Amino acid sequence: MSDESEKRHRPKFLESQFFTELSKKSFDIHAAMPEISPDTYFAFKHRELERELGGRKLLYLDTNHWINLRHVVLKSPSERPVYRDILRILVKFRREGRICCPISFLMFVELMKQSDPRTRLITAKLMDALSGGLCLQFPLEIGRIELRQFFLKSLVGRKQELRAWVWTKVGFLAGELLPEHPTMPVKTTQLIQKAWIDLMWAMRLEHILETLSSSMPGMDFWERYAAATNADAVSYRSLNLPYQDVLEREKALMLRELVKHELPSIAKELWDAFPECRDPANLKPPSDADYSPWNFPSLQILAGISAADLVRGKKFNAHDMLDFRHAALAIPYCDAIFCDGPMAIRLRNKPCEFANVYGATILGRPEEIYDFLITLTD
């Protein structure tokens, strides 16, 4: 690539004073401390983020609520007065360090569906302002984290927090991946990787939009996912299975897929980290705690809401599949999730009852959200 072509493709935000100074400072600091590995530095950044989030309420907003908040910012004719009050409170609480509204890869997928680049950018800036760049890990990575957490508790016997650590920054919304090349010296690779962590930690959705085209490949994945679920529904309904049977089958299928893909790497990691646990005689027998809803919570929630709709005659679409995933990621790890009204009712009521099981506040109507936010002022 020619210098001129490279300049044209270089995102403008990287040429800003902030990112220029960040890059120089980052390389200088990490060049002076080559003994610190990228893994160690990543762990430090996560501990730093954990301290930053201490005491803050984590509020997960579904895309429809972000769009309604954007109407307020734009003073759109579609603006609803209650969202003006909701935005005012959210901005105030965010400024005071009392709340954070995290985003996710799923939210980014829906953001990229917005066809107007101007309103899409405004939505991204609003998300940046209320999230501070806080982002849930990539959905597949959360499954891996939950599997590792399960083995740490049941095999290693480590006392872990009730909620696994699933947070990152928006620069890593598609996974915490680091650049590397087989021909590059190890020291150079590690220096670049640590500087890359700093860059991704500072990035926001606004910057990511600048690096992408107006559309993304593979957006039909969710349509295919819905079609496959509809095929499963036909099979389940032909057998006339009750909810509990469908739930157990869905859990088993999802867990089997997770274990098949992730167990080898997790087993090796734990084998290397905990040699004292290699003797099979030291393994604990299963107990009631092994069947806790806090084991693989995102998987259990996804299986639960899927099973509820599989048995009730619903026809699934791509939007449903995204909504299910939003709920599965947010409910175990956020204090409140604001989704659409019908979804909130289904998540709260039988047979799911996820608000009772996981202690999260699940709301749908904007009036409910406003009333909830008012209670946080006390």
KEKE-3310 file (N, C-alpha, C; in steps of 0.2 Angstrom, whole numbers, plus 5000, padded with zeros to 4 digits):
npx = (5004:5003:5010:5001:4989:4988:4987:4975:4966:4968:4961:4953:4953:4964:4973:4971:4975:4974:4975:4987:4996:4993:4997:5011:5015:5011:5019:5032:5031:5029:5040:5049:5047:5049:5048:5035:5022:5010:4998:4999:4998:4985:4977:4980:4973:4960:4958:4959:4948:4938:4939:4935:4922:4916:4902:4894:4878:4873:4866:4857:4852:4840:4840:4829:4826:4838:4836:4825:4830:4839:4830:4827:4839:4840:4829:4818:4802:4797:4800:4797:4790:4793:4805:4813:4815:4820:4833:4838:4840:4848:4860:4864:4866:4876:4886:4889:4895:4887:4880:4881:4879:4881:4887:4886:4892:4881:4872:4880:4878:4865:4865:4872:4863:4856:4851:4854:4868:4871:4861:4865:4878:4875:4868:4878:4887:4879:4878:4892:4893:4885:4890:4903:4912:4912:4909:4901:4909:4913:4899:4902:4914:4909:4902:4913:4920:4911:4911:4924:4923:4914:4922:4932:4926:4919:4929:4942:4939:4940:4934:4924:4918:4900:4896:4904:4918:4915:4918:4924:4932:4925:4932:4936:4925:4922:4929:4944:4956:4973:4986:4997:5012:5020:5033:5038:5049:5048:5049:5046:5033:5026:5028:5020:5008:5004:5003:4993:4982:4981:4976:4964:4957:4955:4947:4931:4913:4910:4923:4925:4915:4920:4929:4923:4914:4897:4889:4889:4896:4888:4877:4865:4865:4857:4844:4846:4848:4835:4827:4832:4828:4815:4813:4817:4807:4795:4798:4799:4785:4778:4781:4774:4779:4781:4785:4796:4803:4807:4815:4826:4831:4836:4845:4854:4859:4865:4875:4882:4888:4895:4905:4911:4918:4926:4931:4944:4954:4952:4953:4967:4973:4969:4975:4988:4989:4985:4992:4991:4978:4977:4976:4964:4957:4956:4945:4929:4913:4898:4886:4871:4874:4880:4870:4866:4857:4867:4877:4884:4875:4871:4869:4859:4848:4846:4842:4831:4821:4821:4815:4802:4796:4797:4787:4775:4770:4775:4781:4798:4809:4822:4824:4819:4829:4840:4835:4833:4847:4852:4845:4850:4864:4864:4855:4861:4872:4870:4863:4850:4839:4833:4821:4810:4792:4783:4793:4799:4789:4788:4800:4800:4789:4781:4785:4798:4803:4815:4819:4816:4825:4838:4839:4839:4833:4820:4813:4801:4791:4793:4788:4789:4803:4807:4801:4809:4822:4820:4819:4832:4838:4837)
npy = (4994:5011:5026:5037:5030:5023:5034:5039:5028:5028:5030:5046:5049:5044:5053:5063:5075:5069:5055:5054:5058:5049:5037:5039:5041:5028:5019:5023:5021:5007:5002:5005:4995:4981:4969:4966:4957:4956:4949:4951:4964:4966:4960:4969:4981:4976:4975:4988:4993:4986:4992:5005:5003:5000:5001:5007:5007:4996:4998:4991:4995:4992:4992:5000:5009:5017:5023:5030:5039:5045:5052:5062:5070:5074:5082:5078:5076:5064:5063:5058:5064:5058:5052:5062:5066:5054:5054:5065:5062:5050:5056:5065:5056:5048:5058:5060:5048:5037:5028:5017:5013:5000:4994:4982:4969:4964:4975:4984:4977:4980:4993:4995:4992:5003:5014:5027:5037:5048:5049:5037:5039:5049:5041:5032:5041:5045:5033:5031:5041:5038:5026:5026:5019:5006:4989:4973:4957:4948:4938:4924:4923:4926:4914:4905:4911:4908:4894:4892:4897:4889:4877:4881:4883:4870:4860:4865:4871:4884:4899:4909:4925:4929:4933:4931:4939:4949:4960:4972:4984:4995:4995:4982:4975:4965:4954:4951:4953:4952:4960:4951:4943:4930:4933:4943:4949:4943:4952:4964:4962:4960:4973:4980:4974:4978:4992:4992:4987:4999:5008:5002:5002:5015:5018:5022:5019:5029:5030:5018:5017:5026:5018:5009:5002:5007:4996:4979:4963:4947:4950:4943:4932:4932:4930:4917:4910:4912:4905:4892:4890:4890:4879:4870:4872:4867:4853:4851:4854:4845:4834:4837:4842:4847:4863:4861:4850:4854:4864:4858:4850:4860:4867:4856:4854:4867:4867:4856:4860:4871:4865:4856:4865:4873:4867:4859:4870:4877:4866:4864:4876:4876:4865:4868:4879:4874:4863:4855:4850:4839:4826:4814:4809:4820:4827:4834:4827:4829:4841:4849:4862:4862:4863:4876:4891:4900:4895:4894:4906:4914:4905:4897:4907:4910:4897:4896:4907:4904:4891:4894:4901:4892:4882:4889:4891:4902:4911:4913:4927:4937:4948:4943:4934:4942:4949:4939:4936:4948:4948:4937:4940:4952:4951:4942:4950:4963:4977:4981:4979:4986:4983:4979:4981:4969:4959:4961:4958:4944:4940:4942:4935:4919:4905:4909:4919:4927:4939:4936:4925:4930:4942:4954:4970:4971:4979:4987:4997:5015:5023:5015:5014:5027:5029:5019:5025:5036:5031:5028:5040:5041)
npz = (5000:4996:5003:5002:5000:5011:5020:5017:5021:5035:5050:5055:5068:5074:5071:5080:5093:5106:5104:5097:5107:5117:5111:5109:5123:5128:5121:5125:5139:5140:5133:5142:5152:5149:5155:5160:5155:5141:5145:5159:5159:5154:5164:5174:5169:5169:5183:5187:5180:5187:5199:5196:5193:5205:5216:5207:5199:5186:5171:5159:5143:5131:5113:5107:5118:5118:5105:5107:5117:5109:5100:5109:5110:5097:5097:5090:5081:5085:5098:5115:5130:5142:5140:5139:5153:5158:5151:5156:5170:5169:5163:5173:5184:5178:5177:5190:5194:5198:5190:5176:5159:5151:5135:5121:5110:5103:5104:5096:5084:5081:5081:5069:5060:5058:5045:5042:5042:5050:5061:5066:5070:5080:5089:5093:5099:5110:5117:5120:5129:5140:5143:5145:5138:5143:5141:5138:5137:5122:5116:5115:5122:5135:5137:5138:5149:5159:5159:5163:5176:5182:5183:5191:5203:5206:5203:5206:5218:5222:5230:5222:5216:5216:5203:5188:5181:5168:5160:5148:5137:5125:5113:5112:5109:5100:5105:5115:5107:5102:5092:5081:5073:5065:5060:5068:5081:5098:5108:5102:5098:5110:5115:5106:5108:5121:5119:5110:5118:5127:5117:5112:5124:5125:5115:5107:5103:5093:5086:5081:5072:5062:5057:5049:5035:5029:5030:5036:5033:5034:5041:5040:5048:5059:5054:5049:5061:5067:5058:5060:5073:5072:5065:5075:5084:5077:5078:5092:5096:5089:5097:5108:5120:5137:5145:5155:5150:5138:5141:5148:5138:5129:5137:5139:5125:5122:5132:5129:5116:5120:5129:5120:5112:5120:5131:5130:5129:5141:5151:5149:5153:5167:5171:5170:5179:5191:5198:5209:5209:5200:5203:5202:5213:5221:5216:5219:5223:5213:5219:5226:5224:5212:5203:5202:5197:5195:5189:5173:5169:5158:5148:5154:5155:5142:5137:5144:5140:5127:5127:5133:5123:5113:5116:5115:5103:5095:5081:5076:5074:5067:5075:5087:5091:5094:5104:5114:5116:5121:5134:5140:5141:5149:5161:5171:5175:5176:5185:5182:5168:5154:5143:5129:5132:5131:5131:5143:5152:5149:5153:5167:5172:5175:5164:5167:5176:5179:5185:5199:5201:5198:5203:5197:5191:5179:5167:5156:5150:5148:5158:5169:5170:5172:5185:5192:5191:5198:5211:5214:5218:5231)
capx = (5000:5007:5010:4995:4984:4988:4985:4968:4963:4970:4955:4955:4953:4971:4978:4969:4980:4973:4977:4994:4999:4992:5001:5018:5016:5010:5025:5037:5030:5030:5047:5054:5045:5048:5047:5028:5019:5003:4993:4999:4995:4978:4975:4980:4968:4954:4957:4958:4941:4934:4939:4931:4914:4913:4897:4889:4873:4874:4859:4857:4846:4839:4841:4823:4827:4843:4833:4820:4834:4842:4825:4827:4845:4839:4823:4814:4795:4795:4802:4792:4792:4796:4812:4817:4816:4825:4839:4841:4842:4854:4866:4866:4869:4883:4891:4890:4898:4882:4878:4885:4875:4886:4885:4888:4893:4874:4870:4883:4875:4859:4867:4875:4857:4853:4853:4856:4874:4870:4858:4868:4883:4873:4866:4884:4890:4875:4880:4898:4893:4882:4893:4911:4916:4911:4906:4901:4913:4910:4895:4905:4919:4906:4901:4919:4921:4906:4913:4930:4921:4911:4927:4936:4922:4918:4935:4948:4937:4941:4928:4923:4912:4894:4896:4910:4920:4913:4918:4930:4930:4921:4937:4937:4918:4922:4934:4950:4961:4979:4990:5004:5014:5025:5040:5040:5052:5044:5049:5042:5026:5024:5027:5014:5002:5003:5001:4986:4978:4979:4973:4958:4954:4953:4942:4924:4909:4911:4929:4924:4910:4924:4934:4919:4909:4890:4886:4893:4895:4886:4871:4859:4866:4851:4839:4847:4847:4828:4825:4834:4824:4808:4813:4817:4800:4791:4800:4796:4778:4776:4781:4770:4783:4780:4791:4802:4807:4811:4821:4832:4835:4839:4851:4859:4862:4869:4881:4887:4891:4900:4910:4915:4923:4930:4934:4951:4959:4951:4956:4974:4974:4968:4980:4995:4988:4983:4995:4988:4971:4978:4974:4957:4955:4954:4939:4923:4907:4893:4882:4866:4877:4882:4864:4864:4856:4873:4882:4882:4869:4869:4866:4852:4843:4845:4838:4824:4817:4819:4810:4796:4793:4796:4781:4769:4767:4778:4786:4803:4812:4829:4824:4818:4835:4844:4832:4835:4854:4853:4843:4855:4870:4863:4852:4866:4878:4868:4858:4844:4839:4827:4820:4803:4787:4781:4799:4800:4784:4789:4806:4798:4783:4781:4789:4805:4804:4822:4820:4817:4830:4844:4839:4839:4826:4818:4808:4800:4788:4797:4786:4792:4810:4808:4800:4814:4827:4819:4821:4840:4840:4836)
capy = (5000:5017:5031:5041:5026:5022:5040:5039:5023:5029:5034:5053:5050:5042:5059:5069:5076:5064:5048:5055:5059:5042:5032:5041:5039:5021:5016:5025:5017:5000:5001:5005:4990:4975:4963:4965:4954:4958:4946:4954:4971:4965:4959:4976:4985:4974:4976:4995:4994:4984:4997:5010:5001:4999:5005:5010:5003:4995:4998:4989:4998:4989:4997:5004:5014:5021:5026:5035:5044:5049:5057:5068:5073:5077:5086:5075:5076:5057:5063:5057:5068:5054:5050:5068:5065:5048:5056:5070:5058:5046:5060:5067:5050:5046:5063:5059:5042:5033:5023:5016:5010:4996:4991:4975:4967:4964:4982:4986:4974:4983:5000:4995:4991:5010:5016:5034:5038:5054:5047:5031:5042:5052:5036:5030:5046:5044:5027:5032:5046:5035:5019:5027:5014:4999:4984:4966:4953:4945:4933:4917:4923:4925:4907:4902:4913:4905:4887:4892:4899:4883:4872:4884:4882:4864:4856:4868:4873:4891:4903:4914:4930:4926:4935:4931:4946:4949:4967:4975:4991:4994:4993:4975:4972:4958:4949:4954:4950:4956:4959:4947:4941:4925:4935:4949:4947:4943:4959:4969:4959:4962:4980:4983:4972:4982:4998:4991:4987:5006:5011:4999:5004:5022:5019:5023:5017:5034:5029:5011:5018:5029:5013:5004:5005:5008:4990:4974:4957:4942:4952:4938:4927:4931:4927:4910:4908:4912:4899:4886:4890:4889:4871:4866:4873:4862:4846:4851:4855:4839:4829:4840:4842:4852:4868:4859:4845:4858:4868:4853:4848:4866:4868:4851:4856:4873:4866:4852:4864:4875:4861:4853:4870:4877:4863:4858:4875:4878:4861:4864:4882:4875:4860:4871:4884:4871:4856:4851:4847:4835:4819:4813:4808:4826:4830:4834:4824:4834:4843:4853:4869:4862:4865:4883:4895:4905:4891:4896:4909:4917:4899:4895:4912:4909:4891:4897:4911:4900:4885:4897:4903:4886:4878:4892:4892:4908:4911:4917:4931:4939:4953:4939:4931:4947:4951:4933:4936:4954:4946:4932:4943:4957:4949:4940:4954:4970:4978:4982:4978:4990:4980:4982:4980:4962:4955:4962:4954:4937:4938:4943:4931:4912:4901:4911:4923:4929:4944:4933:4921:4933:4948:4960:4973:4970:4984:4988:5003:5020:5026:5011:5015:5033:5028:5016:5029:5041:5027:5028:5046:5041)
capz = (5000:4995:5008:5001:5001:5019:5024:5016:5025:5042:5053:5057:5076:5076:5070:5084:5098:5111:5102:5096:5113:5120:5107:5111:5130:5129:5119:5130:5146:5139:5131:5148:5157:5145:5159:5160:5149:5139:5149:5165:5159:5153:5170:5178:5166:5171:5190:5187:5178:5192:5205:5194:5193:5212:5219:5202:5196:5179:5168:5152:5139:5124:5107:5107:5122:5115:5100:5110:5120:5103:5098:5114:5109:5091:5097:5085:5082:5088:5105:5120:5136:5148:5139:5141:5160:5159:5149:5161:5176:5167:5162:5180:5188:5175:5179:5197:5195:5201:5186:5170:5155:5147:5129:5120:5103:5101:5103:5090:5078:5080:5079:5062:5056:5056:5038:5042:5045:5054:5067:5069:5074:5086:5094:5096:5104:5116:5120:5123:5135:5146:5145:5147:5135:5146:5136:5140:5133:5116:5119:5115:5127:5141:5138:5140:5156:5164:5160:5167:5183:5185:5185:5197:5209:5207:5203:5210:5225:5223:5231:5217:5217:5213:5196:5185:5178:5161:5157:5145:5134:5118:5108:5112:5109:5096:5108:5117:5103:5101:5085:5081:5067:5066:5059:5072:5087:5103:5112:5098:5098:5116:5116:5102:5111:5127:5117:5107:5124:5128:5111:5112:5130:5124:5109:5108:5097:5088:5083:5078:5066:5058:5053:5046:5030:5031:5031:5039:5031:5039:5045:5039:5053:5064:5050:5049:5068:5068:5054:5063:5079:5070:5063:5081:5087:5074:5081:5099:5096:5087:5102:5113:5126:5142:5146:5158:5146:5132:5145:5150:5132:5127:5142:5137:5119:5123:5136:5125:5112:5124:5132:5115:5109:5125:5137:5129:5131:5148:5154:5149:5157:5174:5173:5171:5184:5198:5198:5215:5208:5195:5206:5201:5220:5224:5213:5223:5219:5212:5225:5224:5222:5205:5199:5204:5191:5194:5184:5166:5169:5152:5145:5157:5153:5134:5136:5147:5136:5121:5129:5134:5116:5108:5117:5115:5096:5093:5076:5078:5069:5069:5081:5093:5093:5097:5111:5119:5118:5126:5140:5142:5144:5154:5167:5177:5176:5177:5191:5179:5161:5151:5136:5127:5136:5131:5133:5151:5155:5148:5157:5174:5173:5174:5168:5167:5182:5180:5190:5205:5201:5197:5207:5192:5189:5172:5165:5149:5149:5150:5164:5174:5170:5176:5192:5195:5192:5204:5217:5215:5220:5238)
cpx = (5004:5006:5003:4989:4983:4985:4977:4964:4964:4964:4958:4956:4960:4975:4976:4975:4980:4976:4984:4998:4999:4996:5009:5019:5015:5017:5031:5037:5032:5037:5051:5052:5044:5047:5039:5025:5012:4998:4993:4996:4988:4975:4974:4974:4961:4953:4956:4950:4936:4933:4934:4924:4912:4908:4892:4884:4874:4867:4860:4851:4846:4839:4835:4823:4832:4840:4829:4824:4837:4837:4825:4833:4844:4833:4818:4806:4793:4797:4796:4794:4795:4803:4816:4819:4821:4832:4842:4844:4848:4861:4868:4869:4876:4888:4893:4894:4894:4880:4882:4880:4879:4883:4888:4889:4886:4871:4873:4880:4869:4860:4869:4869:4854:4856:4856:4862:4874:4867:4861:4874:4881:4871:4873:4887:4886:4877:4887:4898:4890:4886:4901:4915:4916:4907:4906:4906:4909:4905:4898:4910:4915:4904:4907:4921:4917:4908:4919:4928:4918:4917:4931:4932:4921:4924:4940:4946:4938:4934:4929:4917:4906:4894:4903:4912:4920:4914:4925:4928:4928:4926:4938:4930:4918:4927:4941:4956:4967:4983:4996:5005:5020:5032:5042:5043:5047:5043:5045:5035:5023:5023:5021:5008:5000:5000:4994:4981:4976:4975:4965:4954:4951:4948:4935:4920:4910:4917:4928:4920:4915:4928:4930:4916:4902:4887:4891:4891:4892:4880:4865:4860:4860:4845:4840:4846:4839:4825:4826:4830:4817:4808:4813:4810:4795:4792:4797:4789:4775:4776:4777:4773:4782:4786:4797:4806:4811:4816:4827:4835:4839:4846:4857:4863:4867:4875:4885:4891:4897:4906:4914:4920:4928:4933:4941:4956:4958:4954:4964:4976:4974:4973:4986:4995:4988:4986:4992:4982:4971:4976:4967:4953:4953:4948:4933:4917:4902:4888:4876:4868:4879:4876:4862:4862:4862:4878:4879:4875:4866:4866:4859:4847:4841:4840:4831:4819:4816:4814:4803:4792:4792:4790:4775:4767:4770:4782:4791:4806:4819:4829:4823:4825:4840:4842:4834:4842:4855:4851:4848:4861:4869:4860:4857:4871:4877:4863:4851:4844:4832:4826:4813:4798:4785:4787:4800:4795:4785:4795:4804:4793:4785:4781:4796:4807:4811:4823:4821:4823:4837:4845:4840:4833:4825:4812:4807:4797:4792:4795:4789:4800:4811:4806:4806:4820:4826:4820:4828:4842:4840:4843)
cpy = (5006:5021:5035:5037:5024:5028:5040:5034:5024:5033:5041:5053:5048:5048:5064:5069:5071:5058:5048:5054:5052:5037:5033:5039:5032:5017:5017:5021:5010:4998:5001:4999:4983:4969:4961:4963:4957:4955:4949:4961:4971:4965:4965:4980:4983:4975:4984:4996:4992:4989:5003:5009:5000:5004:5008:5005:5002:4994:4997:4991:4994:4994:5002:5010:5019:5025:5032:5041:5048:5054:5063:5073:5077:5082:5084:5075:5069:5057:5062:5060:5064:5052:5056:5068:5060:5050:5061:5067:5054:5050:5063:5062:5048:5051:5062:5052:5037:5027:5022:5012:5006:4995:4984:4974:4967:4970:4985:4983:4978:4990:5000:4994:4998:5012:5023:5035:5043:5052:5041:5034:5045:5047:5033:5035:5046:5038:5028:5036:5042:5028:5021:5022:5007:4995:4977:4962:4950:4939:4926:4917:4923:4918:4903:4904:4909:4897:4887:4893:4893:4878:4875:4883:4875:4859:4859:4870:4880:4895:4909:4919:4927:4928:4935:4938:4945:4955:4968:4982:4990:4993:4986:4971:4966:4953:4953:4950:4955:4955:4955:4945:4936:4928:4941:4946:4948:4949:4964:4968:4961:4969:4983:4980:4976:4989:4998:4990:4994:5009:5008:5001:5011:5023:5019:5020:5022:5032:5023:5013:5022:5024:5009:5007:5005:5002:4985:4967:4952:4944:4947:4932:4926:4929:4919:4907:4907:4906:4893:4885:4888:4881:4867:4866:4868:4855:4846:4850:4848:4833:4831:4840:4848:4857:4865:4854:4849:4861:4864:4851:4854:4867:4862:4852:4861:4871:4861:4855:4868:4871:4858:4858:4873:4873:4861:4863:4877:4873:4862:4870:4880:4869:4863:4876:4880:4864:4852:4848:4842:4828:4819:4812:4814:4829:4829:4831:4830:4835:4847:4860:4869:4863:4872:4886:4900:4901:4892:4900:4912:4911:4897:4900:4911:4903:4892:4901:4908:4895:4888:4898:4897:4882:4882:4894:4899:4906:4916:4921:4934:4944:4949:4936:4935:4948:4945:4934:4942:4952:4942:4935:4948:4955:4947:4945:4962:4971:4979:4981:4982:4987:4982:4978:4972:4958:4955:4958:4946:4935:4938:4937:4923:4910:4903:4914:4924:4934:4941:4929:4924:4940:4955:4963:4973:4974:4985:4995:5009:5023:5022:5013:5022:5032:5024:5020:5034:5037:5028:5035:5046:5039)
cpz = (5000:5001:5008:5002:5008:5023:5023:5020:5033:5045:5056:5064:5078:5075:5075:5090:5104:5109:5100:5102:5117:5117:5110:5119:5131:5127:5123:5136:5145:5137:5137:5153:5153:5149:5161:5154:5147:5143:5156:5165:5158:5160:5175:5175:5168:5179:5191:5185:5183:5198:5203:5194:5200:5214:5214:5200:5189:5176:5161:5148:5132:5119:5106:5111:5120:5109:5102:5114:5114:5101:5103:5112:5102:5091:5091:5086:5086:5096:5110:5127:5141:5147:5140:5149:5161:5157:5154:5167:5174:5166:5169:5184:5185:5177:5186:5199:5198:5197:5180:5165:5149:5140:5127:5112:5100:5099:5097:5084:5076:5078:5071:5057:5054:5050:5038:5045:5051:5061:5070:5073:5080:5091:5097:5101:5111:5120:5123:5129:5141:5148:5147:5143:5138:5142:5139:5135:5127:5119:5120:5121:5134:5142:5141:5147:5161:5164:5164:5175:5186:5187:5191:5203:5211:5207:5207:5217:5227:5225:5226:5219:5213:5205:5194:5182:5171:5157:5153:5142:5127:5112:5107:5112:5105:5099:5109:5113:5102:5095:5086:5074:5068:5065:5063:5078:5093:5107:5109:5098:5104:5118:5112:5105:5117:5124:5114:5113:5126:5123:5112:5118:5130:5119:5111:5102:5091:5083:5079:5071:5060:5054:5049:5040:5033:5032:5033:5035:5036:5043:5045:5044:5057:5061:5050:5056:5069:5064:5057:5069:5077:5068:5070:5084:5084:5077:5088:5100:5094:5092:5108:5120:5131:5142:5149:5154:5141:5135:5146:5143:5129:5131:5140:5130:5119:5127:5133:5120:5115:5126:5126:5112:5114:5130:5136:5131:5138:5153:5155:5153:5164:5176:5174:5177:5191:5198:5204:5214:5202:5197:5206:5208:5223:5222:5218:5219:5218:5218:5222:5221:5214:5200:5200:5197:5190:5190:5177:5166:5162:5148:5147:5155:5146:5133:5139:5143:5130:5122:5130:5128:5112:5110:5117:5108:5093:5086:5077:5072:5071:5075:5088:5096:5096:5104:5116:5121:5123:5133:5144:5145:5149:5161:5173:5179:5177:5182:5188:5171:5158:5144:5134:5132:5136:5133:5140:5154:5155:5153:5165:5176:5172:5166:5169:5174:5184:5184:5197:5206:5202:5201:5203:5191:5182:5171:5158:5147:5151:5156:5170:5175:5174:5183:5196:5196:5197:5211:5219:5217:5228:5241)
residu = (MET:SER:ASP:GLU:SER:GLU:LYS:ARG:HIS:ARG:PRO:LYS:PHE:LEU:GLU:SER:GLN:PHE:PHE:THR:GLU:LEU:SER:LYS:LYS:SER:PHE:ASP:ILE:HIS:ALA:ALA:MET:PRO:GLU:ILE:SER:PRO:ASP:THR:TYR:PHE:ALA:PHE:LYS:HIS:ARG:GLU:LEU:GLU:ARG:GLU:LEU:GLY:GLY:ARG:LYS:LEU:LEU:TYR:LEU:ASP:THR:ASN:HIS:TRP:ILE:ASN:LEU:ARG:HIS:VAL:VAL:LEU:LYS:SER:PRO:SER:GLU:ARG:PRO:VAL:TYR:ARG:ASP:ILE:LEU:ARG:ILE:LEU:VAL:LYS:PHE:ARG:ARG:GLU:GLY:ARG:ILE:CYS:CYS:PRO:ILE:SER:PHE:LEU:MET:PHE:VAL:GLU:LEU:MET:LYS:GLN:SER:ASP:PRO:ARG:THR:ARG:LEU:ILE:THR:ALA:LYS:LEU:MET:ASP:ALA:LEU:SER:GLY:GLY:LEU:CYS:LEU:GLN:PHE:PRO:LEU:GLU:ILE:GLY:ARG:ILE:GLU:LEU:ARG:GLN:PHE:PHE:LEU:LYS:SER:LEU:VAL:GLY:ARG:LYS:GLN:GLU:LEU:ARG:ALA:TRP:VAL:TRP:THR:LYS:VAL:GLY:PHE:LEU:ALA:GLY:GLU:LEU:LEU:PRO:GLU:HIS:PRO:THR:MET:PRO:VAL:LYS:THR:THR:GLN:LEU:ILE:GLN:LYS:ALA:TRP:ILE:ASP:LEU:MET:TRP:ALA:MET:ARG:LEU:GLU:HIS:ILE:LEU:GLU:THR:LEU:SER:SER:SER:MET:PRO:GLY:MET:ASP:PHE:TRP:GLU:ARG:TYR:ALA:ALA:ALA:THR:ASN:ALA:ASP:ALA:VAL:SER:TYR:ARG:SER:LEU:ASN:LEU:PRO:TYR:GLN:ASP:VAL:LEU:GLU:ARG:GLU:LYS:ALA:LEU:MET:LEU:ARG:GLU:LEU:VAL:LYS:HIS:GLU:LEU:PRO:SER:ILE:ALA:LYS:GLU:LEU:TRP:ASP:ALA:PHE:PRO:GLU:CYS:ARG:ASP:PRO:ALA:ASN:LEU:LYS:PRO:PRO:SER:ASP:ALA:ASP:TYR:SER:PRO:TRP:ASN:PHE:PRO:SER:LEU:GLN:ILE:LEU:ALA:GLY:ILE:SER:ALA:ALA:ASP:LEU:VAL:ARG:GLY:LYS:LYS:PHE:ASN:ALA:HIS:ASP:MET:LEU:ASP:PHE:ARG:HIS:ALA:ALA:LEU:ALA:ILE:PRO:TYR:CYS:ASP:ALA:ILE:PHE:CYS:ASP:GLY:PRO:MET:ALA:ILE:ARG:LEU:ARG:ASN:LYS:PRO:CYS:GLU:PHE:ALA:ASN:VAL:TYR:GLY:ALA:THR:ILE:LEU:GLY:ARG:PRO:GLU:GLU:ILE:TYR:ASP:PHE:LEU:ILE:THR:LEU:THR:ASP)
# end
